[in-house]
Amino acid sequence: MSKIEWTDKTWNVITGCTQTSPACQNCYAKAMTNRLQGMAKKGIKGAEKYISGWDSVIFHTDMLGHIFNFKKYPSGCRVFVNSMSDTFHSEISDSHLKMLFNLMGARNDVTFQVLTKRHMRMYSFLIEFKELVTPNIWLGVTAENQAMVDERVDWLVYLKQEIKGFTDKDIKIFVSCEPLLENLNLSKYIDTLDWVIVGGEKAHKKGRIMEYEWVKDIYAQCQKTQTPFFFKQWGDCEKKIKLSMQGIDNDLLHKIENTKEFPMNQTFIRES
């Protein structure tokens, strides 16, 4: 199982990345890559692909076939693609992306979760190669503040609408508000989104604070439109946040913290 609550497995074909927005300030993947690079230099088995470190963006073609390991990736599981990088990084070629998407399409018994901060590369690539989009591939963007909502989610929604218009495929799109850095207004997009994830920052006790009111507001927006909502965690500042929650509705707090919903066909499922 993955340590990331909203997925079952990870499939990391790409290593290395470049920080590109405020969410990247305390990037967990960068810190983990640096540790794994140190392990690789010591010859520790399993860390070899991280030997080049964070600054080298590498597509590992030898990792592609791993997705056909049915013991590791059983039918029905959810797979987060490239949790240690960004699938649509500019240094990844279109030919490599085509390989990746073809294999995701071939494993149509698995749900692939592709999350990016590079929304324009995703949009342009998938509009050009729209035949690669299959219903088992969920496409998402990170939106940590309102600026990123207005910039990234706009294009994500356009992508869903255009894929539907071109191919009549109804793809799933989602937004990950992690780390949530300010209050967000998703009202322009909420009817079109299939899933919203909310989480505070975990960065070895350096995580920035996520306010309860911000979380409550996003939860209310999702409840109003019956958009699946997944609360991941408060982050490093959980104790500090909860100390400030004087006089709040504890029943609502408990409900929010335990809301872990997923899109499922045209409805959604709850997992306790």
C-alpha positions in Angstrom: 0.0 0.0 0.0 1.1 3.6 -0.6 1.6 6.1 2.3 -0.4 8.5 0.2 -3.9 8.0 1.5 -5.7 8.7 -1.8 -3.9 6.1 -3.8 -3.0 2.4 -3.5 0.3 2.3 -5.4 2.9 4.6 -7.0 4.6 4.1 -10.4 7.7 6.2 -10.7 9.0 6.2 -14.3 10.6 9.7 -14.0 13.1 10.9 -11.5 14.2 14.5 -10.9 12.2 17.7 -11.3 12.3 21.5 -11.2 10.4 23.6 -8.6 7.8 25.7 -10.4 5.3 27.3 -8.0 4.7 28.2 -4.3 3.7 24.6 -3.5 7.2 23.4 -4.3 8.9 25.4 -1.5 9.2 22.4 0.8 9.0 19.6 -1.8 8.8 16.2 -0.3 10.0 14.5 -3.5 13.2 16.6 -3.6 14.0 15.8 0.0 13.3 12.1 -0.6 15.3 12.1 -3.8 18.3 13.5 -2.0 18.1 10.8 0.6 17.8 8.1 -2.1 20.7 9.5 -4.0 22.8 9.1 -0.9 21.7 5.5 -0.6 22.4 4.9 -4.3 26.0 6.2 -3.9 26.4 3.7 -1.0 25.3 0.9 -3.3 22.0 0.2 -1.5 19.7 -2.0 -3.6 16.5 -0.4 -4.8 17.8 3.2 -4.9 19.9 2.9 -8.1 17.6 5.0 -10.3 18.1 8.1 -8.1 21.9 8.1 -8.5 21.7 11.3 -10.7 19.8 13.2 -8.0 17.1 15.9 -8.2 18.5 18.2 -10.9 18.6 15.5 -13.6 15.2 14.8 -15.0 15.3 11.2 -16.4 12.7 9.0 -18.0 13.5 5.4 -17.0 12.2 3.2 -19.8 13.1 0.1 -17.9 10.4 1.0 -15.3 7.6 1.0 -17.9 7.2 -2.8 -17.9 6.8 -2.8 -14.1 3.1 -1.9 -14.6 2.5 -5.4 -15.9 3.5 -6.9 -12.6 0.0 -8.0 -11.6 1.1 -8.9 -8.1 2.3 -5.4 -7.4 -0.4 -3.6 -9.4 -3.5 -5.8 -9.1 -6.6 -5.3 -11.0 -8.8 -2.5 -9.5 -6.0 -0.6 -7.8 -5.4 3.1 -8.0 -1.9 4.1 -9.1 -0.4 7.6 -8.6 1.9 8.1 -11.6 5.3 9.8 -11.0 4.7 10.9 -7.4 8.5 11.7 -7.3 8.4 14.1 -10.3 6.1 15.7 -12.8 4.9 13.6 -15.7 4.6 16.7 -18.0 8.1 18.2 -17.2 9.5 20.0 -20.2 12.5 17.7 -20.3 10.3 14.6 -20.9 9.8 14.1 -24.7 6.5 13.5 -26.4 7.7 10.1 -27.5 8.3 9.1 -23.9 4.9 10.5 -22.9 3.3 8.4 -25.6 4.9 5.3 -24.3 3.6 6.1 -20.8 0.0 6.8 -21.9 -0.1 3.8 -24.2 0.8 1.5 -21.3 -1.8 3.2 -19.0 -4.4 2.6 -21.7 -3.3 -1.1 -22.0 -3.8 -1.6 -18.2 -7.4 -0.5 -18.4 -8.2 -2.6 -15.3 -6.2 -0.1 -13.2 -7.0 3.6 -12.4 -4.1 5.9 -13.0 -3.9 9.2 -11.2 -1.8 11.8 -13.1 -1.2 15.0 -11.1 0.8 17.9 -12.6 1.8 21.5 -11.9 2.5 21.9 -15.7 -1.0 22.2 -16.9 -0.2 23.8 -20.3 2.1 20.9 -21.3 -0.6 18.4 -20.3 -3.2 20.4 -22.2 -1.2 20.8 -25.4 0.1 17.2 -25.4 -3.3 15.5 -24.8 -5.1 17.8 -27.3 -2.6 16.8 -29.9 -2.7 13.1 -29.0 -6.2 12.8 -27.7 -6.5 9.2 -28.8 -4.2 8.4 -25.8 -6.7 9.5 -23.3 -8.7 6.6 -21.8 -11.3 6.7 -19.0 -9.1 4.9 -16.5 -6.7 7.8 -16.5 -7.7 10.6 -14.1 -6.0 13.9 -14.8 -5.3 16.4 -12.0 -3.6 19.7 -11.2 -2.1 21.1 -8.0 -3.8 24.3 -6.8 -2.3 25.6 -3.6 -3.6 29.2 -3.9 -6.2 31.1 -5.8 -3.7 32.2 -8.5 -3.0 28.5 -9.3 -6.8 27.7 -9.2 -7.5 30.4 -11.7 -4.6 29.5 -13.9 -4.4 25.7 -13.8 -8.0 24.6 -13.2 -9.3 26.7 -16.1 -7.1 24.7 -18.5 -8.0 21.4 -16.8 -11.7 22.1 -17.4 -11.0 23.1 -21.0 -9.2 19.8 -21.5 -12.1 17.8 -20.1 -14.6 19.6 -22.3 -12.5 19.4 -25.5 -11.7 15.7 -25.0 -15.4 15.1 -24.6 -16.2 17.1 -27.7 -13.5 15.5 -29.8 -13.8 11.9 -28.7 -16.9 11.6 -26.6 -14.8 10.3 -23.8 -15.9 11.5 -20.3 -12.6 11.7 -18.4 -12.2 12.3 -14.7 -10.5 15.5 -13.6 -9.4 16.4 -10.1 -7.7 19.1 -8.1 -5.2 18.6 -5.3 -5.2 21.5 -2.8 -2.1 20.4 -1.1 -0.3 22.2 0.5 -3.4 24.4 0.9 -1.9 27.9 1.4 -4.9 30.1 1.4 -8.7 30.2 1.1 -9.9 29.0 -2.3 -13.0 29.8 -4.3 -13.6 26.8 -6.6 -17.2 27.9 -7.5 -16.4 28.6 -11.1 -15.2 25.0 -11.6 -16.8 22.9 -8.9 -19.7 21.5 -11.1 -17.2 20.2 -13.6 -14.6 18.7 -11.1 -14.8 15.1 -10.3 -12.7 15.1 -7.2 -11.1 17.6 -4.7 -8.2 16.6 -2.4 -7.3 18.9 0.5 -4.2 18.6 2.7 -1.8 20.6 4.8 2.0 20.6 4.3 4.3 18.0 5.8 7.9 19.2 5.6 9.8 17.9 8.6 8.1 20.3 11.0 8.6 23.3 8.6 5.2 22.9 6.9 3.1 26.1 6.4 -0.2 26.4 8.3 -3.5 25.4 6.7 -6.4 27.1 8.4 -9.5 25.3 9.5 -11.8 27.9 7.9 -10.1 27.3 4.5 -10.8 23.6 4.7 -14.3 24.1 5.9 -15.1 26.4 3.0 -13.8 24.0 0.4 -15.7 21.1 2.1 -18.9 23.2 2.0 -18.4 24.0 -1.7 -18.0 20.3 -2.4 -21.0 19.3 -0.3 -23.2 21.9 -2.1 -22.5 20.3 -5.5 -21.9 16.7 -4.3 -18.4 16.8 -5.5 -16.2 14.0 -4.0 -14.0 15.5 -1.2 -10.9 13.8 0.3 -9.4 15.2 3.5 -5.7 14.0 3.6 -4.1 15.6 6.7 -3.5 18.8 8.6 0.2 18.7 8.1 3.0 19.6 10.5 1.0 22.3 12.2 -1.9 20.1 13.4 -1.4 20.7 17.1 -1.0 24.5 16.6 -4.1 24.6 14.4 -6.3 22.6 16.8 -5.2 24.8 19.7 -6.7 27.7 17.8 -10.0 26.0 17.1 -11.8 27.3 20.1 -15.6 27.2 20.0 -15.8 25.4 16.6 -18.4 22.7 15.7 -16.6 19.5 16.7 -19.1 17.3 14.9 -18.4 19.2 11.7 -14.6 19.0 12.3 -14.9 15.2 12.8 -17.0 14.8 9.7 -14.5 16.8 7.6 -11.5 14.9 8.9 -13.2 11.6 8.1 -14.5 12.5 4.6 -12.4 10.4 2.2 -14.4 10.2 -1.0 -13.4 9.0 -4.4 -15.0 9.4 -7.8 -16.6 6.2 -9.0 -18.3 6.1 -12.4 -20.9 8.8 -12.4 -21.2 8.8 -8.6 -18.6 8.5 -5.8 -17.7 6.1 -3.0 -16.8 6.8 0.6 -14.0 4.9 2.3 -13.9 4.9 6.1 
